[in-house]
Amino acid sequence: MGEGEEVEGERGEEVGKGVISDERRDIEAAYKCLKEKYGVKDEQLILYGQSVGSGPTLDLASRISELRGVVLHSPILSGLRVLYPVKRTYWFDIYKNIDKIGMVKCPVLVIHGTADEVVDVSHGKQLWELCKEKYEPLWVSGGGHCNLELYPEFIKHLKKFVQTIGKPKATTANGSEKETVETENQGNKASKESETGTSASTSELSKEIPEASRNSLDSRLKKSKKPDKPEKSRMSTDHVDRFRRRKGLVW
C-alpha cells in the first residue's frame, strides 16, 4: 500500500503539495474501503510503503494507533534529504518521515539494500533507529533500489515478520501466558502426584519385598534341609552293628 512512485507517475508533472494531497487521498480511500466495505479492523492491517510511498504510509500509520504493523521498503527520511544531506526539516520539505516515524505505535520492519544508489541505506537505518517498536531490520547486502524482491532473504524475512506480528497482542498474550503457566502448573502437579504415587508404591513394595524374601528364603532352606539322611545314616549304622554281633564279627 502506498507505492508513491506509481501514483506520482499517474498524476503527471504535478509536484509539491498537489501530489502529496492526491496520494493522501488515495491511501485514505483504500483504508476507508477496507474498513467500510470489507470490515477489516485496524489491528488486522499491515501498511506497506516503498520508496516515496513510505511517505503516505507513515502519514497514515502515525494517525492510527492500533495497526498490526508497518513495512518500509527502501524508505526515505524526507524528500529533500534524498537530494541534500540537510540536518533539519524545512517547511517546504515533503514526506517528512523523519518527523512522523516516532508517532507510529506498532512494530515496524525496515528493509533496505546496502547498494541502493537512489535512496542511500542510511535513510532506512536512521528511520529504524527512530522507531518506537523496532523489529529486526533487513539490510540486503548488495541490494539496489528496485531489485530487493529478487533476494531470497527478502521474502523469508518479510514472511517471518508477518507471522510474528500475526500472533495475539500483549493483552491476549498475557492471557495465553497465564493459561500456559496454569497448564504448566497442572502438568507439574500431575508430575508430582505421579512421582508421589510412584514413591508410595515403591515404599509399599519395599515393605513387601523383605517378607517375600524371607518367605522365599525359608522355603529354600526347608528344601535344602535333609533331616531323613542323618537318621537314615544312624539306622544303617545300627543295623550293621547288630549284623556283626550276630555273626560274631565284633571283637
C-alpha positions in Angstrom: 0.0 0.0 0.0 1.3 3.5 -0.8 3.6 2.9 -3.8 4.4 6.6 -4.2 6.3 6.4 -7.4 3.5 4.8 -9.4 0.9 7.3 -8.0 3.2 10.2 -8.9 3.6 8.9 -12.4 -0.2 8.8 -12.8 -0.5 12.4 -11.7 1.7 13.6 -14.4 4.0 16.6 -13.8 2.5 17.7 -10.6 4.9 18.4 -7.8 4.8 19.5 -4.2 1.6 19.8 -2.2 -0.7 18.7 -5.1 0.9 15.3 -5.4 1.0 14.8 -1.6 -2.6 15.7 -1.3 -3.6 13.3 -4.1 -1.5 10.4 -2.6 -3.0 11.1 0.8 -6.5 10.8 -0.7 -5.5 7.6 -2.4 -4.3 5.9 0.7 -7.3 7.2 2.7 -9.6 5.9 0.1 -8.0 2.4 0.2 -8.1 2.5 4.0 -11.8 3.5 4.0 -12.7 0.8 1.6 -11.0 -1.9 3.7 -12.8 -0.6 6.8 -16.3 0.0 5.4 -16.7 -2.5 2.6 -14.7 -5.4 3.9 -15.0 -4.9 7.6 -11.2 -5.0 8.2 -10.2 -3.8 11.6 -7.2 -1.6 12.3 -5.4 -4.4 14.2 -5.6 -6.6 11.2 -3.9 -4.1 8.9 -0.2 -4.1 7.8 0.8 -1.0 5.9 3.5 -1.4 3.2 5.3 1.6 1.7 8.1 1.5 -0.8 10.5 4.4 -1.6 8.5 7.6 -1.9 5.4 5.6 -1.0 6.8 5.4 2.6 5.6 9.0 2.9 1.8 8.5 2.7 2.3 5.1 4.5 3.9 6.7 7.6 1.5 9.6 7.4 -1.5 7.2 7.8 0.4 5.0 10.3 1.1 8.0 12.5 -2.6 8.7 12.8 -3.8 5.1 13.6 -2.9 3.7 17.0 -4.0 0.1 16.6 -2.3 -1.1 13.4 -0.8 -4.6 13.2 2.4 -3.4 11.6 4.2 -1.3 9.1 6.8 -2.4 6.4 9.1 0.3 5.0 10.8 -0.9 1.8 13.8 1.4 0.8 12.2 4.3 2.6 13.2 8.0 2.6 13.8 10.3 5.6 12.2 13.1 3.6 12.0 14.3 0.0 14.7 17.0 0.5 17.1 14.6 2.3 17.2 12.4 -0.8 18.8 15.3 -2.7 20.8 17.0 0.1 22.1 15.9 3.5 20.3 18.6 5.4 20.3 18.5 9.2 16.9 20.0 9.8 13.4 19.8 8.4 12.2 22.8 6.3 8.7 23.9 5.9 8.8 23.2 2.2 10.1 19.7 2.5 7.8 16.8 1.5 7.2 13.3 3.0 8.7 14.2 6.4 9.1 10.6 7.6 11.9 11.5 10.0 9.3 13.6 12.0 6.5 11.0 11.8 8.2 7.7 12.5 8.2 8.4 16.2 4.4 8.6 16.2 3.9 5.1 14.9 2.9 2.8 17.7 3.1 -0.6 16.0 6.0 -2.9 15.0 8.0 -1.5 12.1 10.1 -3.6 9.7 12.6 -1.7 7.6 14.2 -3.3 4.5 16.9 -1.6 2.6 19.6 -2.5 0.1 23.2 -1.7 1.0 24.0 -0.7 -2.6 20.9 1.5 -3.1 22.0 4.3 -5.5 18.7 6.2 -5.4 18.0 6.3 -1.6 21.0 5.7 0.5 20.8 2.9 3.0 21.4 5.5 5.7 17.8 6.6 5.3 16.5 3.2 6.3 18.9 2.8 9.1 18.1 6.2 10.7 14.4 5.6 10.4 14.8 2.2 12.1 16.7 3.9 14.9 13.8 6.3 15.5 11.2 3.6 15.6 9.4 3.1 18.9 8.7 -0.6 18.3 11.7 -1.8 16.4 11.5 -5.1 14.5 14.7 -6.8 13.3 15.6 -4.9 10.1 16.9 -6.4 6.9 19.9 -4.8 5.2 20.2 -6.7 1.9 23.8 -7.0 1.1 24.4 -5.7 -2.5 20.7 -4.9 -3.0 19.7 -1.9 -5.0 16.6 0.3 -5.0 14.3 -1.8 -7.2 15.5 -5.4 -7.0 15.2 -6.4 -3.4 12.4 -8.9 -4.2 15.0 -11.0 -6.1 16.9 -11.8 -3.0 15.8 -15.0 -1.2 16.2 -13.4 2.3 13.7 -10.7 1.3 10.6 -12.9 1.2 11.9 -15.1 4.1 12.3 -12.1 6.4 9.0 -10.5 5.3 7.2 -13.8 5.9 8.8 -14.1 9.4 7.6 -10.5 10.2 4.0 -11.2 9.2 3.9 -14.5 11.1 5.4 -12.8 14.2 3.1 -9.9 14.4 0.2 -12.2 13.5 0.3 -13.6 17.0 -2.1 -12.3 19.7 -1.2 -8.9 21.1 0.0 -8.1 24.6 -3.3 -8.4 26.4 -4.2 -11.7 24.8 -0.6 -12.8 25.0 -0.7 -12.3 28.8 -3.9 -14.4 29.0 -2.2 -17.0 26.9 0.8 -16.8 29.1 -1.4 -17.2 32.1 -3.1 -20.2 30.6 0.3 -21.6 29.7 1.5 -21.1 33.2 -1.6 -22.8 34.6 -1.2 -25.6 32.2 2.5 -26.0 33.2 1.4 -25.9 36.9 -1.1 -28.6 36.3 1.4 -30.6 34.5 3.9 -30.1 37.3 1.2 -31.0 39.8 0.3 -34.2 37.9 4.0 -35.0 37.6 4.5 -34.5 41.4 1.4 -36.7 42.1 2.8 -39.3 39.7 6.1 -39.1 41.5 4.4 -39.3 44.9 2.3 -42.3 43.7 5.4 -43.9 42.4 7.2 -43.2 45.7 4.3 -44.6 47.7 4.1 -47.7 45.5 7.9 -48.1 45.8 7.6 -47.8 49.6 4.9 -50.3 49.8 6.8 -52.6 47.5 9.9 -52.2 49.6 7.9 -53.2 52.7 6.6 -56.3 50.9 9.9 -57.3 49.4 11.7 -58.3 52.7 8.7 -60.5 53.7 8.7 -62.1 50.3 12.4 -62.5 50.5 12.1 -64.2 53.9 9.4 -66.5 52.8 11.4 -67.4 49.7 14.5 -67.9 51.9 12.6 -70.1 54.4 11.2 -72.1 51.5 14.6 -72.6 50.0 16.1 -73.5 53.4 13.3 -76.1 54.0 14.0 -77.6 50.7 17.8 -77.6 51.3 17.4 -79.4 54.7 17.6 -83.2 54.5 16.5 -84.5 58.0 16.0 -88.0 56.8 19.5 -88.6 55.7 21.2 -88.3 59.1 18.5 -90.5 60.7 18.8 -93.0 57.8 22.5 -93.0 58.3 22.2 -93.7 62.0 19.7 -96.5 61.3 22.0 -98.0 58.8 24.9 -98.0 61.3 22.9 -99.7 64.0 21.8 -102.4 61.6 25.4 -103.1 60.6 26.4 -103.4 64.2 23.7 -105.9 65.0 24.6 -107.9 62.0 28.2 -108.0 63.1 27.3 -109.1 66.6 25.1 -111.9 65.3 27.9 -113.2 63.1 30.4 -112.9 65.8 32.4 -110.3 63.9 32.6 -107.8 66.7 35.8 -108.1 68.6 
